[in-house]
Amino acid sequence: MEDIWVWGGEKEEVYMIKYSYRKLNDSCSREDIVLFATLWSEKVLTFAQHFAWKVMLNRVATKENLKKRGCNLENDLYLMYGESVEKTNHLFFECKIARTVWNMCDV
């Protein structure tokens, strides 16, 4: 079976970027839209912006997210401690090691 592109966002048959933009805006809160606009307007490396965007949307390949996507994992526990599920928020903000790193940064 061959893959095909399908756009189901609007009744029109032709895909237009404004339709995607509208669909994304409808699914985000006003606060998220402002946050994303701020992120994309910063003068930092594109890959850093993209990674931050993935963190904000919880799209990082943590064990929790891989399991949700059907990956067969031995377990979904955080590698450093093995006590809790490896989640984006914990990995980047709640973990003792992450907090130490953030405290060393000038942000």
C-alpha positions as a printed Julia matrix, in Angstrom:
107×3 Matrix{Float64}:
   0.0    0.0    0.0
   1.36   3.41  -0.95
   1.31   6.42   1.4
  -0.7    9.44   0.31
  -1.03  12.99   1.65
  -4.45  13.83   3.1
  -5.63  17.18   4.43
  -8.79  16.98   6.49
  -8.72  20.39   8.12
 -11.03  22.28   5.76
 -13.67  21.43   3.18
 -11.6   22.97   0.39
  -9.55  20.37  -1.43
  -6.43  22.53  -1.64
  -4.19  22.77   1.42
  -3.3   26.3    2.49
  -1.0   27.33   5.33
  -3.63  29.68   6.77
  -5.88  26.65   7.4
  -3.14  24.94   9.43
  -2.46  28.15  11.32
  -6.14  28.51  12.15
  -6.38  24.89  13.26
  -3.31  25.25  15.5
  -4.63  28.47  17.03
  -7.98  26.84  17.74
  -6.26  24.03  19.67
  -4.01  26.33  21.77
  -4.82  28.64  24.61
  -4.14  32.36  24.22
  -1.33  31.96  26.79
   0.3   29.23  24.66
   0.1   31.37  21.53
   1.87  34.25  23.29
   4.48  31.86  24.69
   5.13  30.3   21.26
   5.37  33.72  19.61
   7.92  34.77  22.22
   9.91  31.57  21.71
  10.05  31.92  17.91
  11.01  35.6   18.09
  14.08  34.99  20.28
  17.5   35.25  18.65
  18.79  31.78  19.49
  19.83  28.79  17.41
  16.94  27.24  15.51
  17.56  23.76  16.89
  17.36  25.17  20.45
  14.04  26.87  19.61
  12.73  23.66  18.1
  13.78  21.6   21.11
  12.24  24.12  23.54
   9.03  23.99  21.47
   9.0   20.19  21.75
   9.5   20.43  25.53
   6.64  22.94  25.8
   4.34  20.62  23.85
   5.52  17.48  25.69
   6.78  15.96  22.44
  10.24  14.94  23.68
  11.02  11.23  23.33
  10.74  10.41  27.03
   9.9    6.87  28.05
   6.37   7.99  28.92
   5.83   9.44  25.43
   7.49   6.51  23.65
   5.2    4.1   25.49
   2.15   6.19  24.49
   3.29   5.86  20.87
   3.39   2.08  21.14
   7.12   1.49  21.63
   7.9   -1.73  23.42
  10.0   -0.71  26.42
  11.31  -2.86  29.23
   9.98  -0.22  31.63
   9.1    3.46  31.65
  11.03   4.37  34.78
  13.46   7.29  34.98
  16.95   5.88  34.42
  18.69   7.94  37.12
  16.55   6.82  40.05
  14.18   4.16  38.74
  11.47   5.28  41.15
   9.1    7.2   38.89
   8.01   7.38  35.26
  10.34   9.32  32.95
   8.27  12.4   32.03
   9.19  15.65  30.28
   8.49  17.93  33.25
  10.47  15.77  35.62
  13.38  15.34  33.22
  13.81  19.06  32.52
  12.43  20.88  35.57
  11.74  18.69  38.62
  14.75  16.36  38.72
  17.46  17.34  41.25
  20.09  17.21  38.51
  18.03  19.36  36.14
  17.42  21.94  38.88
  21.16  22.06  39.61
  21.9   22.7   35.93
  19.21  25.4   35.69
  20.57  27.07  38.82
  24.03  27.25  37.2
  22.55  28.98  34.12
  21.93  32.69  33.96
  18.23  32.51  33.05
